[in-house]
């Protein structure tokens, strides 16, 4: 859970974050489970890639 919070927080620190990305991060941060679905992981990874903050992140999807 902490890994997810860390990844979301790094992205939210970006002042150029678009509204759609911000909304998705908000949703992911409100999840009650300790893992991401494969789709959620891909979306989070895409946002990290877009904003250049994805170096070395381990997937936290429940495959």
Residue pairs with C-beta under 8 A, 6 or more apart in sequence:
1 34
3 57
3 58
3 60
4 28
4 29
4 31
4 36
4 60
5 29
7 44
7 48
7 53
7 57
8 25
8 28
8 29
8 44
10 48
10 53
11 17
11 21
11 25
11 47
11 48
11 51
11 53
12 22
12 25
14 51
14 53
16 51
17 25
17 51
21 47
21 50
21 51
24 43
24 44
24 47
25 44
25 47
28 36
28 40
28 44
31 40
33 62
35 60
35 61
35 62
36 44
36 59
36 60
36 61
36 62
37 61
37 62
38 61
38 62
38 63
40 61
41 59
41 60
41 61
45 54
45 57
45 59
48 54
48 57
